[in-house]
Amino acid sequence: MGALRTPREKWVEEGLRALASGGVDAVRVEVLAKSLGVSKGGFYGHFADRDELLTEMLDAWERESLDDVVARVEQESGDMMAKVRLAGQLTFSGDRLLPIDLAMRDWARRDQAVAERLRRVDNGRMQLLRDAISTFCPDPDEVEARSLLAFCMAIGSHFLAADHPGRSRVQVMTRASELLLTRSPDKPDQ
């Protein structure tokens, strides 16, 4: 009986873990093999080279952070705002996708193909926000502005080190979300 091979998905997952913790330069075949407890020869049974692994990692990230999130959100009942909040929680609140997402953003600064992939993912996320906000806001300029601010808050809050005197970060984020993702009381329904 032949030896069991480490599944392709394990290599991709370990690559994403390395990316999240050390950036794209940390995604090295020898290091991944050591982390998986296997020889690097098994890698070449699945991938022609490191670039093929990196492409698979991008595919997995895009699928998990956009396609799977949108599919999960579409299965949920409730109003559109609850769905947007769920999408944000799935993407930016956990220990899994958030570090990968932030590492992808860093990688995209130096690699045009990754930047194009990131743009596609971000455009999908922005469209989800636009669709939700347009359910209560008829002004397309305001929809775009609110969507941009909400998305920037979701990403940028992880880079901000400011204090919020008398308030926790969670309290401030909750209030900011309320301001961006609910109808203004002074705006009439249309």
C-alpha atoms as an extended CHARMM CRD file, in Angstrom:
* protein
*
       190  EXT
         1         1  MET       CA              0.0000000000        0.0000000000        0.0000000000  PROA      1               0.0000000000
         2         2  GLY       CA              1.3270000000        3.4640000000       -0.9300000000  PROA      2               0.0000000000
         3         3  ALA       CA              2.0060000000        6.2130000000        1.5400000000  PROA      3               0.0000000000
         4         4  LEU       CA             -0.7920000000        8.6320000000        2.3390000000  PROA      4               0.0000000000
         5         5  ARG       CA             -0.2920000000       11.9870000000        0.6980000000  PROA      5               0.0000000000
         6         6  THR       CA             -0.9920000000       15.2610000000        2.4140000000  PROA      6               0.0000000000
         7         7  PRO       CA             -4.1390000000       16.5810000000        0.6960000000  PROA      7               0.0000000000
         8         8  ARG       CA             -3.8240000000       19.6160000000       -1.5590000000  PROA      8               0.0000000000
         9         9  GLU       CA             -6.2570000000       21.5400000000        0.6560000000  PROA      9               0.0000000000
        10        10  LYS       CA             -3.9220000000       21.1150000000        3.6460000000  PROA      10              0.0000000000
        11        11  TRP       CA             -1.1010000000       22.7710000000        1.7290000000  PROA      11              0.0000000000
        12        12  VAL       CA             -3.4140000000       25.6500000000        0.7550000000  PROA      12              0.0000000000
        13        13  GLU       CA             -4.6660000000       26.0310000000        4.3300000000  PROA      13              0.0000000000
        14        14  GLU       CA             -1.1310000000       25.9920000000        5.7210000000  PROA      14              0.0000000000
        15        15  GLY       CA             -0.1350000000       28.5430000000        3.0910000000  PROA      15              0.0000000000
        16        16  LEU       CA             -2.9780000000       30.8410000000        4.1670000000  PROA      16              0.0000000000
        17        17  ARG       CA             -1.9350000000       30.4380000000        7.7960000000  PROA      17              0.0000000000
        18        18  ALA       CA              1.6580000000       31.3610000000        6.9060000000  PROA      18              0.0000000000
        19        19  LEU       CA              0.4520000000       34.3300000000        4.8500000000  PROA      19              0.0000000000
        20        20  ALA       CA             -1.6760000000       35.5930000000        7.7480000000  PROA      20              0.0000000000
        21        21  SER       CA              1.1510000000       35.3440000000       10.2470000000  PROA      21              0.0000000000
        22        22  GLY       CA              4.1310000000       36.4370000000        8.1640000000  PROA      22              0.0000000000
        23        23  GLY       CA              3.0510000000       37.8060000000        4.7960000000  PROA      23              0.0000000000
        24        24  VAL       CA              3.5970000000       36.3550000000        1.3590000000  PROA      24              0.0000000000
        25        25  ASP       CA              7.3500000000       35.9350000000        1.9170000000  PROA      25              0.0000000000
        26        26  ALA       CA              6.5570000000       33.4710000000        4.7240000000  PROA      26              0.0000000000
        27        27  VAL       CA              4.8150000000       31.1490000000        2.2480000000  PROA      27              0.0000000000
        28        28  ARG       CA              7.7510000000       28.8410000000        1.5140000000  PROA      28              0.0000000000
        29        29  VAL       CA              7.4640000000       25.1960000000        0.5140000000  PROA      29              0.0000000000
        30        30  GLU       CA             10.0770000000       23.9660000000        2.9720000000  PROA      30              0.0000000000
        31        31  VAL       CA              8.5070000000       25.8770000000        5.8820000000  PROA      31              0.0000000000
        32        32  LEU       CA              5.0100000000       24.6490000000        4.9950000000  PROA      32              0.0000000000
        33        33  ALA       CA              6.2430000000       21.0500000000        4.7780000000  PROA      33              0.0000000000
        34        34  LYS       CA              7.8440000000       21.3390000000        8.1940000000  PROA      34              0.0000000000
        35        35  SER       CA              4.6180000000       22.7990000000        9.6590000000  PROA      35              0.0000000000
        36        36  LEU       CA              2.6470000000       19.9220000000        8.1490000000  PROA      36              0.0000000000
        37        37  GLY       CA              5.1920000000       17.3670000000        9.3540000000  PROA      37              0.0000000000
        38        38  VAL       CA              5.9110000000       16.0530000000        5.8630000000  PROA      38              0.0000000000
        39        39  SER       CA              8.6790000000       16.2450000000        3.3040000000  PROA      39              0.0000000000
        40        40  LYS       CA              8.5700000000       18.9930000000        0.7000000000  PROA      40              0.0000000000
        41        41  GLY       CA              8.4990000000       16.3440000000       -2.0310000000  PROA      41              0.0000000000
        42        42  GLY       CA              4.7960000000       15.8140000000       -1.3260000000  PROA      42              0.0000000000
        43        43  PHE       CA              4.1600000000       19.4100000000       -2.3010000000  PROA      43              0.0000000000
        44        44  TYR       CA              5.2660000000       18.7560000000       -5.8650000000  PROA      44              0.0000000000
        45        45  GLY       CA              2.7500000000       15.9370000000       -6.1830000000  PROA      45              0.0000000000
        46        46  HSD       CA              0.0490000000       18.6460000000       -6.0090000000  PROA      46              0.0000000000
        47        47  PHE       CA              1.6500000000       21.8240000000       -7.3140000000  PROA      47              0.0000000000
        48        48  ALA       CA              4.0840000000       22.5800000000      -10.1150000000  PROA      48              0.0000000000
        49        49  ASP       CA              5.6350000000       25.3850000000       -8.0960000000  PROA      49              0.0000000000
        50        50  ARG       CA              5.0840000000       27.9770000000       -5.3790000000  PROA      50              0.0000000000
        51        51  ASP       CA              3.2280000000       30.2720000000       -7.8000000000  PROA      51              0.0000000000
        52        52  GLU       CA              0.5890000000       27.6040000000       -8.3520000000  PROA      52              0.0000000000
        53        53  LEU       CA              0.1200000000       27.3440000000       -4.5760000000  PROA      53              0.0000000000
        54        54  LEU       CA             -0.1960000000       31.1280000000       -4.2940000000  PROA      54              0.0000000000
        55        55  THR       CA             -2.8880000000       31.1090000000       -6.9940000000  PROA      55              0.0000000000
        56        56  GLU       CA             -4.7600000000       28.3560000000       -5.1450000000  PROA      56              0.0000000000
        57        57  MET       CA             -4.5010000000       30.3820000000       -1.9480000000  PROA      57              0.0000000000
        58        58  LEU       CA             -5.9840000000       33.4160000000       -3.7050000000  PROA      58              0.0000000000
        59        59  ASP       CA             -8.8010000000       31.2520000000       -5.0870000000  PROA      59              0.0000000000
        60        60  ALA       CA             -9.5430000000       29.8130000000       -1.6480000000  PROA      60              0.0000000000
        61        61  TRP       CA             -9.5030000000       33.2510000000        0.0000000000  PROA      61              0.0000000000
        62        62  GLU       CA            -11.7970000000       34.7740000000       -2.6350000000  PROA      62              0.0000000000
        63        63  ARG       CA            -14.2120000000       31.8570000000       -2.4080000000  PROA      63              0.0000000000
        64        64  GLU       CA            -14.3070000000       31.8600000000        1.3860000000  PROA      64              0.0000000000
        65        65  SER       CA            -14.3270000000       35.6140000000        1.9560000000  PROA      65              0.0000000000
        66        66  LEU       CA            -16.8170000000       36.5750000000       -0.7420000000  PROA      66              0.0000000000
        67        67  ASP       CA            -18.6480000000       33.6810000000       -2.3830000000  PROA      67              0.0000000000
        68        68  ASP       CA            -19.2020000000       31.6720000000        0.8070000000  PROA      68              0.0000000000
        69        69  VAL       CA            -20.0970000000       34.7820000000        2.8280000000  PROA      69              0.0000000000
        70        70  VAL       CA            -22.6290000000       35.9610000000        0.2250000000  PROA      70              0.0000000000
        71        71  ALA       CA            -24.1330000000       32.4540000000        0.0290000000  PROA      71              0.0000000000
        72        72  ARG       CA            -24.4650000000       32.3080000000        3.8270000000  PROA      72              0.0000000000
        73        73  VAL       CA            -25.9770000000       35.8040000000        3.9790000000  PROA      73              0.0000000000
        74        74  GLU       CA            -28.5030000000       34.9460000000        1.2620000000  PROA      74              0.0000000000
        75        75  GLN       CA            -29.6540000000       31.9210000000        3.3040000000  PROA      75              0.0000000000
        76        76  GLU       CA            -30.3950000000       34.0930000000        6.3300000000  PROA      76              0.0000000000
        77        77  SER       CA            -33.8440000000       35.4510000000        6.9190000000  PROA      77              0.0000000000
        78        78  GLY       CA            -34.2710000000       38.9760000000        8.1860000000  PROA      78              0.0000000000
        79        79  ASP       CA            -33.8020000000       42.4490000000        6.8790000000  PROA      79              0.0000000000
        80        80  MET       CA            -30.9780000000       43.5590000000        4.6580000000  PROA      80              0.0000000000
        81        81  MET       CA            -29.1650000000       45.3840000000        7.4670000000  PROA      81              0.0000000000
        82        82  ALA       CA            -29.0010000000       42.2010000000        9.5420000000  PROA      82              0.0000000000
        83        83  LYS       CA            -27.5080000000       40.4670000000        6.5210000000  PROA      83              0.0000000000
        84        84  VAL       CA            -24.8650000000       43.1820000000        6.1200000000  PROA      84              0.0000000000
        85        85  ARG       CA            -23.9500000000       42.8980000000        9.7810000000  PROA      85              0.0000000000
        86        86  LEU       CA            -23.6470000000       39.1270000000        9.4050000000  PROA      86              0.0000000000
        87        87  ALA       CA            -21.3770000000       39.5510000000        6.3760000000  PROA      87              0.0000000000
        88        88  GLY       CA            -19.1910000000       41.9140000000        8.3830000000  PROA      88              0.0000000000
        89        89  GLN       CA            -19.0400000000       39.5230000000       11.3150000000  PROA      89              0.0000000000
        90        90  LEU       CA            -18.1500000000       36.5830000000        9.0910000000  PROA      90              0.0000000000
        91        91  THR       CA            -15.4130000000       38.5240000000        7.3290000000  PROA      91              0.0000000000
        92        92  PHE       CA            -13.9090000000       40.9710000000        9.8050000000  PROA      92              0.0000000000
        93        93  SER       CA            -14.6240000000       39.6900000000       13.3100000000  PROA      93              0.0000000000
        94        94  GLY       CA            -13.0200000000       36.2950000000       13.4750000000  PROA      94              0.0000000000
        95        95  ASP       CA             -9.6250000000       34.8150000000       13.9820000000  PROA      95              0.0000000000
        96        96  ARG       CA             -9.7610000000       33.0900000000       10.5960000000  PROA      96              0.0000000000
        97        97  LEU       CA            -10.5920000000       35.4730000000        7.7470000000  PROA      97              0.0000000000
        98        98  LEU       CA             -9.5330000000       38.7930000000        9.2410000000  PROA      98              0.0000000000
        99        99  PRO       CA             -5.7760000000       38.0560000000        9.4610000000  PROA      99              0.0000000000
       100       100  ILE       CA             -5.8320000000       36.5550000000        5.9670000000  PROA      100             0.0000000000
       101       101  ASP       CA             -7.7390000000       39.5580000000        4.6110000000  PROA      101             0.0000000000
       102       102  LEU       CA             -5.2780000000       42.0100000000        6.1440000000  PROA      102             0.0000000000
       103       103  ALA       CA             -2.3340000000       40.0100000000        4.7570000000  PROA      103             0.0000000000
       104       104  MET       CA             -3.9570000000       39.9870000000        1.3070000000  PROA      104             0.0000000000
       105       105  ARG       CA             -4.2200000000       43.7730000000        1.4620000000  PROA      105             0.0000000000
       106       106  ASP       CA             -0.5340000000       44.0480000000        2.3000000000  PROA      106             0.0000000000
       107       107  TRP       CA              0.3920000000       41.6320000000       -0.5070000000  PROA      107             0.0000000000
       108       108  ALA       CA             -1.7960000000       43.5530000000       -2.9780000000  PROA      108             0.0000000000
       109       109  ARG       CA              0.2960000000       46.6730000000       -2.3910000000  PROA      109             0.0000000000
       110       110  ARG       CA              3.2140000000       44.9300000000       -4.1360000000  PROA      110             0.0000000000
       111       111  ASP       CA              1.5210000000       42.6040000000       -6.6410000000  PROA      111             0.0000000000
       112       112  GLN       CA             -0.8260000000       43.8760000000       -9.3640000000  PROA      112             0.0000000000
       113       113  ALA       CA             -2.5410000000       40.4910000000       -9.8970000000  PROA      113             0.0000000000
       114       114  VAL       CA             -3.3400000000       40.2820000000       -6.1860000000  PROA      114             0.0000000000
       115       115  ALA       CA             -4.5260000000       43.9040000000       -6.2610000000  PROA      115             0.0000000000
       116       116  GLU       CA             -6.9440000000       43.0200000000       -9.0680000000  PROA      116             0.0000000000
       117       117  ARG       CA             -8.2460000000       40.0500000000       -7.0740000000  PROA      117             0.0000000000
       118       118  LEU       CA             -8.6490000000       42.2380000000       -3.9810000000  PROA      118             0.0000000000
       119       119  ARG       CA            -10.5230000000       44.8260000000       -6.0490000000  PROA      119             0.0000000000
       120       120  ARG       CA            -12.9500000000       42.1530000000       -7.2180000000  PROA      120             0.0000000000
       121       121  VAL       CA            -13.5750000000       40.9690000000       -3.6500000000  PROA      121             0.0000000000
       122       122  ASP       CA            -13.9480000000       44.5210000000       -2.3380000000  PROA      122             0.0000000000
       123       123  ASN       CA            -16.3270000000       45.3980000000       -5.1790000000  PROA      123             0.0000000000
       124       124  GLY       CA            -18.5080000000       42.4470000000       -4.1900000000  PROA      124             0.0000000000
       125       125  ARG       CA            -18.4840000000       43.5490000000       -0.5610000000  PROA      125             0.0000000000
       126       126  MET       CA            -19.2830000000       47.1410000000       -1.5230000000  PROA      126             0.0000000000
       127       127  GLN       CA            -22.1940000000       45.9630000000       -3.6600000000  PROA      127             0.0000000000
       128       128  LEU       CA            -23.6680000000       44.1310000000       -0.6940000000  PROA      128             0.0000000000
       129       129  LEU       CA            -23.4790000000       47.3800000000        1.2760000000  PROA      129             0.0000000000
       130       130  ARG       CA            -24.9940000000       49.4000000000       -1.5840000000  PROA      130             0.0000000000
       131       131  ASP       CA            -27.8660000000       46.9640000000       -1.9270000000  PROA      131             0.0000000000
       132       132  ALA       CA            -28.5910000000       47.1450000000        1.7960000000  PROA      132             0.0000000000
       133       133  ILE       CA            -28.2990000000       50.8940000000        2.2300000000  PROA      133             0.0000000000
       134       134  SER       CA            -30.3680000000       51.6110000000       -0.8730000000  PROA      134             0.0000000000
       135       135  THR       CA            -33.3250000000       49.8760000000        0.8370000000  PROA      135             0.0000000000
       136       136  PHE       CA            -33.7530000000       52.9790000000        3.0180000000  PROA      136             0.0000000000
       137       137  CYS       CA            -31.7170000000       55.6450000000        1.2420000000  PROA      137             0.0000000000
       138       138  PRO       CA            -32.8750000000       56.7800000000       -2.2120000000  PROA      138             0.0000000000
       139       139  ASP       CA            -29.9240000000       59.1210000000       -2.9200000000  PROA      139             0.0000000000
       140       140  PRO       CA            -27.2540000000       57.1970000000       -4.8970000000  PROA      140             0.0000000000
       141       141  ASP       CA            -24.5080000000       59.6000000000       -3.7820000000  PROA      141             0.0000000000
       142       142  GLU       CA            -25.4050000000       59.0750000000       -0.1380000000  PROA      142             0.0000000000
       143       143  VAL       CA            -25.6260000000       55.3030000000       -0.6690000000  PROA      143             0.0000000000
       144       144  GLU       CA            -22.1040000000       55.3090000000       -2.0910000000  PROA      144             0.0000000000
       145       145  ALA       CA            -20.7500000000       57.5330000000        0.6880000000  PROA      145             0.0000000000
       146       146  ARG       CA            -22.3340000000       55.4560000000        3.4590000000  PROA      146             0.0000000000
       147       147  SER       CA            -21.1180000000       52.2370000000        1.8390000000  PROA      147             0.0000000000
       148       148  LEU       CA            -17.5790000000       53.5620000000        1.5810000000  PROA      148             0.0000000000
       149       149  LEU       CA            -17.5510000000       54.8110000000        5.1780000000  PROA      149             0.0000000000
       150       150  ALA       CA            -18.9590000000       51.5330000000        6.5070000000  PROA      150             0.0000000000
       151       151  PHE       CA            -16.4080000000       49.4830000000        4.5820000000  PROA      151             0.0000000000
       152       152  CYS       CA            -13.5160000000       51.7340000000        5.5870000000  PROA      152             0.0000000000
       153       153  MET       CA            -14.6210000000       51.4680000000        9.2080000000  PROA      153             0.0000000000
       154       154  ALA       CA            -14.6920000000       47.6700000000        9.0210000000  PROA      154             0.0000000000
       155       155  ILE       CA            -11.1540000000       47.5080000000        7.6470000000  PROA      155             0.0000000000
       156       156  GLY       CA             -9.5930000000       50.6130000000        9.1460000000  PROA      156             0.0000000000
       157       157  SER       CA            -10.6560000000       49.9090000000       12.7080000000  PROA      157             0.0000000000
       158       158  HSD       CA             -8.0260000000       47.1590000000       12.7820000000  PROA      158             0.0000000000
       159       159  PHE       CA             -5.2790000000       49.7030000000       12.1050000000  PROA      159             0.0000000000
       160       160  LEU       CA             -6.4640000000       52.4520000000       14.4260000000  PROA      160             0.0000000000
       161       161  ALA       CA             -4.8620000000       52.6790000000       17.8600000000  PROA      161             0.0000000000
       162       162  ALA       CA             -6.8830000000       55.6540000000       19.1520000000  PROA      162             0.0000000000
       163       163  ASP       CA             -8.6300000000       55.6920000000       22.4950000000  PROA      163             0.0000000000
       164       164  HSD       CA            -12.2810000000       56.6660000000       22.8700000000  PROA      164             0.0000000000
       165       165  PRO       CA            -12.5220000000       58.5280000000       26.2030000000  PROA      165             0.0000000000
       166       166  GLY       CA            -15.4340000000       57.2570000000       28.2520000000  PROA      166             0.0000000000
       167       167  ARG       CA            -16.3590000000       54.6580000000       25.6320000000  PROA      167             0.0000000000
       168       168  SER       CA            -15.1120000000       51.3020000000       24.4650000000  PROA      168             0.0000000000
       169       169  ARG       CA            -14.1450000000       50.6350000000       20.8500000000  PROA      169             0.0000000000
       170       170  VAL       CA            -17.1560000000       48.3200000000       20.6040000000  PROA      170             0.0000000000
       171       171  GLN       CA            -19.4930000000       51.1000000000       21.7550000000  PROA      171             0.0000000000
       172       172  VAL       CA            -18.0700000000       53.5540000000       19.2290000000  PROA      172             0.0000000000
       173       173  MET       CA            -18.1820000000       50.9970000000       16.3960000000  PROA      173             0.0000000000
       174       174  THR       CA            -21.7720000000       50.1040000000       17.2630000000  PROA      174             0.0000000000
       175       175  ARG       CA            -22.8230000000       53.7550000000       17.2210000000  PROA      175             0.0000000000
       176       176  ALA       CA            -20.9620000000       54.4120000000       13.9680000000  PROA      176             0.0000000000
       177       177  SER       CA            -22.7070000000       51.4140000000       12.3990000000  PROA      177             0.0000000000
       178       178  GLU       CA            -26.0730000000       52.7300000000       13.5460000000  PROA      178             0.0000000000
       179       179  LEU       CA            -25.3470000000       56.1120000000       11.9610000000  PROA      179             0.0000000000
       180       180  LEU       CA            -24.2140000000       54.5840000000        8.6690000000  PROA      180             0.0000000000
       181       181  LEU       CA            -26.6110000000       51.6850000000        8.3360000000  PROA      181             0.0000000000
       182       182  THR       CA            -29.9340000000       53.1300000000        9.4520000000  PROA      182             0.0000000000
       183       183  ARG       CA            -32.2260000000       55.7730000000        8.0920000000  PROA      183             0.0000000000
       184       184  SER       CA            -31.6370000000       59.2550000000        9.4370000000  PROA      184             0.0000000000
       185       185  PRO       CA            -34.6500000000       60.4390000000       11.4440000000  PROA      185             0.0000000000
       186       186  ASP       CA            -34.5960000000       63.7900000000        9.6360000000  PROA      186             0.0000000000
       187       187  LYS       CA            -34.8100000000       62.1200000000        6.2150000000  PROA      187             0.0000000000
       188       188  PRO       CA            -38.3440000000       61.4550000000        4.9850000000  PROA      188             0.0000000000
       189       189  ASP       CA            -39.2470000000       58.0670000000        3.5440000000  PROA      189             0.0000000000
       190       190  GLN       CA            -39.4740000000       57.9700000000       -0.1980000000  PROA      190             0.0000000000
